[in-house]
């Protein structure tokens, strides 16, 4: 263990291991980041799709509520006409 060649080999091996660990960890982090970016993009697209669907469904519900409101107005008019007819209010 006192030979300079042994210490040189130990230093070269340690530097090689350190470099390998650095390279592997950097590649792993980049791979994970790309995976997270892909999931983030996919989630944004899905949420945008759901948002679009919800807007169209709410528009349909508003249309249906407007139709029901119109029917209630007509029903109210008809009930008022029957009420006036039965009690003779419109015969003035």
C-alpha positions in Angstrom: 0.0 0.0 0.0 3.0 2.3 0.0 3.6 2.2 -3.7 2.7 5.3 -5.7 1.2 3.2 -8.5 -1.3 1.7 -6.0 -2.4 5.1 -4.8 -2.7 6.3 -8.4 -4.9 3.3 -9.3 -7.0 3.9 -6.2 -7.4 7.6 -7.2 -8.2 6.8 -10.8 -10.8 4.1 -9.6 -12.3 6.6 -7.1 -12.5 9.3 -9.8 -14.1 6.9 -12.2 -16.7 5.7 -9.7 -17.4 9.3 -8.7 -17.9 10.3 -12.4 -20.1 7.2 -13.0 -22.3 8.0 -10.0 -22.5 11.6 -11.2 -23.5 10.6 -14.7 -26.1 8.1 -13.6 -27.7 10.5 -11.1 -27.8 13.3 -13.7 -29.4 10.9 -16.3 -31.9 9.7 -13.7 -32.9 13.2 -12.7 -33.3 14.3 -16.3 -35.4 11.2 -17.0 -37.6 11.9 -14.0 -38.0 15.5 -14.9 -39.1 14.6 -18.5 -41.6 12.1 -17.0 -43.0 14.8 -14.7 -43.2 17.3 -17.5 -45.1 14.7 -19.6 -47.6 14.0 -16.8 -48.0 17.8 -16.2 -48.7 18.4 -19.9 -51.2 15.5 -20.0 -53.0 16.7 -16.9 -53.3 20.2 -18.3 -54.7 18.9 -21.5 -57.2 16.7 -19.6 -58.3 19.6 -17.4 -58.7 21.8 -20.4 -60.9 19.1 -22.0 -63.0 18.7 -18.9 -63.3 22.5 -18.6 -64.6 22.6 -22.2 -67.1 19.8 -21.6 -68.4 21.4 -18.5 -68.9 24.7 -20.2 -70.9 23.1 -23.0 -72.9 21.1 -20.5 -73.6 24.2 -18.4 -74.8 26.0 -21.6 -77.1 23.0 -22.3 -78.5 23.2 -18.7 -79.0 27.0 -19.1 -80.9 26.4 -22.3 -83.1 23.7 -20.7 -83.8 26.0 -17.7 -84.8 28.7 -20.0 -87.2 26.3 -21.8 -88.7 25.3 -18.4 -89.0 28.9 -17.4 -90.9 29.6 -20.6 -93.2 26.6 -20.0 -93.9 27.9 -16.4 -94.8 31.3 -17.8 -97.2 29.7 -20.2 -98.7 27.5 -17.5 -99.1 30.6 -15.3 -100.9 32.4 -18.1 -103.2 29.5 -18.6 -103.9 29.1 -14.9 -104.7 32.8 -14.7 -107.0 32.5 -17.6 -108.8 29.6 -16.0 -109.0 31.4 -12.7 -110.5 34.5 -14.4 -113.0 32.4 -16.3 -114.1 30.4 -13.3 -114.6 33.4 -11.0 -115.9 35.8 -13.7 -113.1 38.3 -13.3 -112.6 39.0 -17.0 -116.3 39.5 -17.8 -116.2 43.0 -16.3 
